[in-house]
Amino acid sequence: MKAMIIKSFGGPEVFEGAELAKPEVKAGHVLVRVAANSVNTVDTMIRQMGKDLPISPALPAVLGMDFAGTVEAVGEGVTGYKAGDEVYGCAGGLADLPGALAEYMLADVRLIARKPENLSMREAAALPLVAITAYEGLFRAGISKGQKVLVHGGSGGVGHVALQLARYMGADVYATGGGDKQLALIRNLGGKSINYHTETVADYVAQHTRGAGFDLVFDSVGGANMANSFEAAALNGQIATTVAMVELDLSKAHFKGLSLHVVFMLIPMLHDHRREQHGQILSKLSEIIEAGGLRPVLDEKRFSLTEVGQAHARLSSGAAMGKVVVEIEVEK
Protein backbone atom coordinates (compact mmCIF):
# COMPACT_ATOMS: atom_id res chain seq x y z
CA MET A 1 0.00 0.00 0.00
CA LYS A 2 1.03 3.61 -0.55
CA ALA A 3 1.96 5.60 2.56
CA MET A 4 3.81 8.73 3.64
CA ILE A 5 6.43 8.03 6.30
CA ILE A 6 9.06 9.89 8.27
CA LYS A 7 12.54 8.50 8.89
CA SER A 8 13.68 11.48 10.95
CA PHE A 9 12.04 14.25 12.93
CA GLY A 10 12.10 17.82 11.69
CA GLY A 11 10.37 20.15 9.25
CA PRO A 12 7.51 19.36 6.86
CA GLU A 13 10.00 18.16 4.27
CA VAL A 14 10.74 14.96 6.27
CA PHE A 15 7.72 13.17 4.76
CA GLU A 16 8.52 10.74 1.97
CA GLY A 17 6.53 8.23 -0.03
CA ALA A 18 6.82 4.50 0.65
CA GLU A 19 5.28 1.15 -0.27
CA LEU A 20 4.32 -0.74 2.88
CA ALA A 21 2.70 -4.09 3.49
CA LYS A 22 -1.06 -3.86 3.90
CA PRO A 23 -1.89 -4.48 7.59
CA GLU A 24 -3.53 -7.76 8.51
CA VAL A 25 -6.70 -7.53 10.53
CA LYS A 26 -6.52 -8.86 14.10
CA ALA A 27 -8.88 -9.52 16.99
CA GLY A 28 -10.76 -6.48 18.25
CA HIS A 29 -9.75 -4.37 15.26
CA VAL A 30 -11.00 -3.38 11.83
CA LEU A 31 -8.97 -2.80 8.69
CA VAL A 32 -10.00 0.54 7.19
CA ARG A 33 -9.45 1.81 3.68
CA VAL A 34 -8.58 5.40 4.54
CA ALA A 35 -10.29 8.17 2.58
CA ALA A 36 -9.05 11.23 4.47
CA ASN A 37 -6.94 12.35 7.42
CA SER A 38 -6.82 15.70 9.20
CA VAL A 39 -3.77 17.49 10.56
CA ASN A 40 -3.77 18.49 14.23
CA THR A 41 -1.28 20.59 16.13
CA VAL A 42 -0.13 17.49 18.01
CA ASP A 43 0.76 15.86 14.67
CA THR A 44 3.07 18.75 13.85
CA MET A 45 4.56 18.63 17.34
CA ILE A 46 5.41 14.94 16.99
CA ARG A 47 6.94 15.54 13.56
CA GLN A 48 9.09 18.40 14.89
CA MET A 49 9.99 17.36 18.44
CA GLY A 50 10.31 13.60 18.13
CA LYS A 51 12.12 12.08 21.09
CA ASP A 52 11.41 15.17 23.22
CA LEU A 53 7.75 14.10 23.26
CA PRO A 54 6.94 10.89 25.18
CA ILE A 55 4.06 10.20 22.79
CA SER A 56 6.22 10.06 19.64
CA PRO A 57 6.46 6.78 17.69
CA ALA A 58 9.65 4.92 16.83
CA LEU A 59 11.10 5.62 13.38
CA PRO A 60 10.35 5.00 10.61
CA ALA A 61 6.76 6.01 11.35
CA VAL A 62 3.38 6.61 9.76
CA LEU A 63 1.79 9.66 11.40
CA GLY A 64 -1.82 10.83 11.26
CA MET A 65 -4.33 10.39 14.09
CA ASP A 66 -7.72 11.34 12.65
CA PHE A 67 -9.29 9.47 9.77
CA ALA A 68 -12.46 8.64 7.93
CA GLY A 69 -12.81 5.65 5.66
CA THR A 70 -14.49 2.36 4.80
CA VAL A 71 -14.18 -0.91 6.68
CA GLU A 72 -12.32 -3.46 4.56
CA ALA A 73 -12.30 -6.37 7.03
CA VAL A 74 -13.25 -7.08 10.65
CA GLY A 75 -11.24 -9.03 13.19
CA GLU A 76 -12.27 -11.78 15.58
CA GLY A 77 -14.67 -10.61 18.28
CA VAL A 78 -15.78 -7.49 16.42
CA THR A 79 -19.52 -6.97 16.35
CA GLY A 80 -21.52 -4.06 15.00
CA TYR A 81 -19.31 -3.47 11.95
CA LYS A 82 -18.97 -5.19 8.60
CA ALA A 83 -17.05 -4.66 5.38
CA GLY A 84 -18.39 -1.61 3.57
CA ASP A 85 -19.33 0.40 6.68
CA GLU A 86 -18.17 4.02 6.67
CA VAL A 87 -16.41 4.94 9.91
CA TYR A 88 -14.34 7.67 11.52
CA GLY A 89 -12.05 7.91 14.52
CA CYS A 90 -8.76 8.89 16.10
CA ALA A 91 -6.80 5.67 16.42
CA GLY A 92 -3.11 5.95 15.59
CA GLY A 93 -0.14 8.07 14.63
CA LEU A 94 1.56 8.01 18.03
CA ALA A 95 3.45 5.64 20.34
CA ASP A 96 3.12 2.09 18.95
CA LEU A 97 -0.02 2.78 16.88
CA PRO A 98 0.59 3.29 13.12
CA GLY A 99 -1.26 6.27 11.71
CA ALA A 100 -3.65 7.19 8.93
CA LEU A 101 -1.30 8.64 6.31
CA ALA A 102 -1.64 5.47 4.26
CA GLU A 103 -4.14 3.72 2.05
CA TYR A 104 -5.05 1.30 4.86
CA MET A 105 -5.05 1.54 8.65
CA LEU A 106 -5.62 -0.99 11.42
CA ALA A 107 -7.92 0.55 14.05
CA ASP A 108 -9.04 -0.63 17.48
CA VAL A 109 -12.81 -0.95 17.16
CA ARG A 110 -13.24 0.79 20.52
CA LEU A 111 -11.80 4.00 19.07
CA ILE A 112 -14.14 4.37 16.10
CA ALA A 113 -17.79 4.98 15.26
CA ARG A 114 -20.02 5.11 12.22
CA LYS A 115 -19.40 8.20 10.11
CA PRO A 116 -22.24 10.74 10.25
CA GLU A 117 -24.35 10.20 7.16
CA ASN A 118 -24.59 13.91 6.35
CA LEU A 119 -20.83 14.51 6.29
CA SER A 120 -18.34 13.83 3.52
CA MET A 121 -15.24 11.79 4.27
CA ARG A 122 -13.20 15.02 4.35
CA GLU A 123 -15.54 16.59 6.87
CA ALA A 124 -15.70 13.49 9.06
CA ALA A 125 -11.92 13.14 9.12
CA ALA A 126 -11.64 16.69 10.45
CA LEU A 127 -13.53 15.97 13.64
CA PRO A 128 -12.44 13.09 15.91
CA LEU A 129 -9.58 14.58 17.96
CA VAL A 130 -11.00 18.09 18.27
CA ALA A 131 -14.59 16.98 18.78
CA ILE A 132 -13.77 14.38 21.44
CA THR A 133 -11.64 17.01 23.20
CA ALA A 134 -14.42 19.60 23.12
CA TYR A 135 -17.08 17.13 24.22
CA GLU A 136 -14.99 15.77 27.08
CA GLY A 137 -14.05 19.23 28.34
CA LEU A 138 -17.61 20.57 28.31
CA PHE A 139 -19.11 17.54 30.03
CA ARG A 140 -16.38 17.21 32.64
CA ALA A 141 -17.03 20.88 33.44
CA GLY A 142 -20.75 20.18 33.84
CA ILE A 143 -22.22 22.02 30.83
CA SER A 144 -25.94 22.69 31.27
CA LYS A 145 -28.75 24.61 29.63
CA GLY A 146 -28.88 28.32 30.35
CA GLN A 147 -25.26 28.73 31.41
CA LYS A 148 -23.10 31.56 30.17
CA VAL A 149 -20.14 29.89 28.48
CA LEU A 150 -16.95 31.56 27.24
CA VAL A 151 -14.80 29.78 24.64
CA HIS A 152 -11.26 31.11 24.25
CA GLY A 153 -10.12 30.56 20.66
CA GLY A 154 -13.62 30.11 19.28
CA SER A 155 -12.52 29.94 15.64
CA GLY A 156 -9.82 27.30 16.21
CA GLY A 157 -9.99 23.55 15.69
CA VAL A 158 -11.20 22.62 19.17
CA GLY A 159 -12.79 25.98 19.87
CA HIS A 160 -15.18 26.06 16.92
CA VAL A 161 -16.48 22.64 17.92
CA ALA A 162 -16.80 23.55 21.62
CA LEU A 163 -18.78 26.65 20.62
CA GLN A 164 -21.25 24.62 18.59
CA LEU A 165 -21.61 21.85 21.17
CA ALA A 166 -22.21 24.36 23.98
CA ARG A 167 -24.95 26.00 21.89
CA TYR A 168 -26.47 22.60 21.14
CA MET A 169 -26.58 21.95 24.89
CA GLY A 170 -28.55 25.16 25.40
CA ALA A 171 -25.83 27.47 26.69
CA ASP A 172 -25.47 31.19 25.96
CA VAL A 173 -22.10 31.14 24.19
CA TYR A 174 -19.44 33.83 23.81
CA ALA A 175 -16.08 33.31 22.13
CA THR A 176 -12.83 35.20 21.66
CA GLY A 177 -11.06 35.78 18.36
CA GLY A 178 -8.30 38.01 17.09
CA GLY A 179 -9.27 39.13 13.59
CA ASP A 180 -12.22 40.00 11.37
CA LYS A 181 -12.38 36.55 9.75
CA GLN A 182 -12.19 34.77 13.11
CA LEU A 183 -14.85 36.99 14.65
CA ALA A 184 -17.12 36.54 11.63
CA LEU A 185 -16.79 32.75 11.88
CA ILE A 186 -17.70 32.84 15.56
CA ARG A 187 -20.85 34.79 14.73
CA ASN A 188 -21.68 32.48 11.82
CA LEU A 189 -21.50 29.53 14.21
CA GLY A 190 -23.96 31.20 16.56
CA GLY A 191 -21.62 32.62 19.19
CA LYS A 192 -21.26 36.19 20.38
CA SER A 193 -17.81 37.39 19.33
CA ILE A 194 -15.23 39.08 21.55
CA ASN A 195 -12.12 40.71 20.08
CA TYR A 196 -9.36 39.96 22.58
CA HIS A 197 -7.13 42.56 20.91
CA THR A 198 -9.48 45.44 21.69
CA GLU A 199 -11.51 44.22 24.69
CA THR A 200 -10.05 43.53 28.13
CA VAL A 201 -11.32 40.65 30.23
CA ALA A 202 -12.81 43.12 32.69
CA ASP A 203 -14.61 44.87 29.82
CA TYR A 204 -16.30 41.81 28.38
CA VAL A 205 -17.10 40.30 31.78
CA ALA A 206 -18.84 43.55 32.70
CA GLN A 207 -20.63 43.81 29.36
CA HIS A 208 -21.85 40.24 29.00
CA THR A 209 -22.25 39.03 32.60
CA ARG A 210 -22.78 42.28 34.51
CA GLY A 211 -19.54 41.58 36.30
CA ALA A 212 -20.58 38.16 37.63
CA GLY A 213 -18.32 36.15 35.30
CA PHE A 214 -18.97 33.15 33.07
CA ASP A 215 -20.31 29.90 34.54
CA LEU A 216 -17.99 27.83 32.35
CA VAL A 217 -14.84 28.81 30.48
CA PHE A 218 -13.50 26.50 27.78
CA ASP A 219 -9.89 27.55 27.16
CA SER A 220 -8.53 26.05 23.97
CA VAL A 221 -5.62 28.51 24.04
CA GLY A 222 -4.36 27.65 27.51
CA GLY A 223 -0.87 28.33 28.77
CA ALA A 224 -0.55 31.89 30.01
CA ASN A 225 -4.09 32.58 28.78
CA MET A 226 -5.44 30.57 31.72
CA ALA A 227 -4.92 33.69 33.83
CA ASN A 228 -7.57 35.34 31.63
CA SER A 229 -9.84 32.34 32.15
CA PHE A 230 -9.49 32.64 35.92
CA GLU A 231 -10.36 36.32 35.69
CA ALA A 232 -13.35 35.71 33.42
CA ALA A 233 -14.89 32.89 35.47
CA ALA A 234 -17.71 33.34 37.96
CA LEU A 235 -17.40 32.44 41.63
CA ASN A 236 -17.29 28.62 41.90
CA GLY A 237 -17.02 28.55 38.12
CA GLN A 238 -15.73 25.74 35.94
CA ILE A 239 -12.72 25.88 33.61
CA ALA A 240 -11.74 23.29 31.03
CA THR A 241 -8.43 23.66 29.22
CA THR A 242 -6.55 21.72 26.59
CA VAL A 243 -3.14 23.32 27.28
CA ALA A 244 -2.02 23.22 30.92
CA MET A 245 1.75 23.01 30.46
CA VAL A 246 2.48 26.27 32.27
CA GLU A 247 3.63 27.61 35.63
CA LEU A 248 0.87 29.80 36.99
CA ASP A 249 -0.17 31.44 40.26
CA LEU A 250 -3.41 29.75 41.35
CA SER A 251 -4.31 32.37 43.96
CA LYS A 252 -7.17 33.84 41.91
CA ALA A 253 -8.53 30.37 41.21
CA HIS A 254 -8.34 29.62 44.94
CA PHE A 255 -10.17 32.71 46.12
CA LYS A 256 -12.87 32.32 43.48
CA GLY A 257 -13.31 28.61 44.25
CA LEU A 258 -12.75 27.56 40.64
CA SER A 259 -12.60 23.99 39.36
CA LEU A 260 -10.01 23.23 36.67
CA HIS A 261 -10.43 20.34 34.24
CA VAL A 262 -7.41 19.44 32.10
CA VAL A 263 -8.30 17.55 28.93
CA PHE A 264 -5.68 15.26 27.36
CA MET A 265 -7.72 13.15 24.98
CA LEU A 266 -4.82 10.92 23.88
CA ILE A 267 -4.82 9.01 27.20
CA PRO A 268 -7.03 6.13 25.92
CA MET A 269 -4.72 5.53 22.95
CA LEU A 270 -1.50 5.91 24.91
CA HIS A 271 -2.47 3.79 27.91
CA ASP A 272 -5.25 1.56 26.56
CA HIS A 273 -7.41 3.17 29.22
CA ARG A 274 -11.19 3.19 28.70
CA ARG A 275 -10.89 3.29 24.93
CA GLU A 276 -14.55 2.43 24.58
CA GLN A 277 -15.41 5.92 25.85
CA HIS A 278 -13.99 7.45 22.68
CA GLY A 279 -16.15 5.22 20.51
CA GLN A 280 -19.17 6.14 22.62
CA ILE A 281 -18.43 9.86 22.35
CA LEU A 282 -17.98 9.61 18.58
CA SER A 283 -21.33 7.80 18.30
CA LYS A 284 -23.00 10.57 20.30
CA LEU A 285 -21.30 13.19 18.15
CA SER A 286 -22.66 11.46 15.04
CA GLU A 287 -26.18 11.85 16.47
CA ILE A 288 -25.56 15.55 17.19
CA ILE A 289 -24.14 16.10 13.70
CA GLU A 290 -27.03 14.31 11.99
CA ALA A 291 -29.43 16.45 14.06
CA GLY A 292 -27.75 19.59 12.69
CA GLY A 293 -25.99 20.59 15.90
CA LEU A 294 -22.39 20.48 14.67
CA ARG A 295 -20.49 20.86 11.43
CA PRO A 296 -16.74 21.13 10.95
CA VAL A 297 -15.16 24.11 9.22
CA LEU A 298 -12.56 23.08 6.64
CA ASP A 299 -9.69 25.16 5.33
CA GLU A 300 -10.07 26.23 1.70
CA LYS A 301 -6.82 24.54 0.65
CA ARG A 302 -6.98 20.87 -0.39
CA PHE A 303 -4.07 18.42 -0.12
CA SER A 304 -3.40 14.92 -1.44
CA LEU A 305 -1.49 12.19 0.40
CA THR A 306 1.79 13.15 -1.29
CA GLU A 307 1.25 16.78 -0.24
CA VAL A 308 1.07 16.05 3.49
CA GLY A 309 4.21 18.14 4.10
CA GLN A 310 2.45 21.12 2.57
CA ALA A 311 -0.60 20.42 4.74
CA HIS A 312 1.58 20.46 7.88
CA ALA A 313 3.18 23.71 6.73
CA ARG A 314 -0.26 25.20 6.12
CA LEU A 315 -1.41 24.46 9.65
CA SER A 316 1.84 25.70 11.21
CA SER A 317 1.73 28.95 9.22
CA GLY A 318 -1.40 30.14 11.01
CA ALA A 319 -2.96 30.98 7.64
CA ALA A 320 -5.47 28.11 7.72
CA MET A 321 -9.08 28.94 8.49
CA GLY A 322 -10.65 25.71 9.66
CA LYS A 323 -9.29 22.17 9.77
CA VAL A 324 -6.56 21.14 7.32
CA VAL A 325 -7.42 17.82 5.67
CA VAL A 326 -5.34 15.40 3.61
CA GLU A 327 -7.25 13.33 1.05
CA ILE A 328 -6.01 9.80 0.50
CA GLU A 329 -8.90 9.03 -1.84
CA VAL A 330 -9.93 12.19 -3.68
CA GLU A 331 -13.69 12.70 -3.47
CA LYS A 332 -15.51 13.48 -6.69
Protein Blocks (a to p, Z undefined) as FASTA:
>chain_A
ZZdddfbdcdfklpccdddddddddehiacdddfbdcddfklmmmmmnmmmpmkbccddd
dehjbdcdddfbdcehiahiaehiacdddfehiajbccfkbfbdcddfklgccddfkbcf
klmmmmmmmmmmmmmmmmmnopaehiacddehilbmklmmmmmmmmmnopacddddfbfk
lmmmmmmnopacddfklpcfklmmmmmnnonopfbdcdfkgmmllmmmmmmpcehiacdd
fblcbcddfklmmmnopacddddfklmmmnopaklmmmmmmmmmmmmmmnopaccdddfb
dcdfklmmmmmmmmmnomagcjddddfbdcZZ
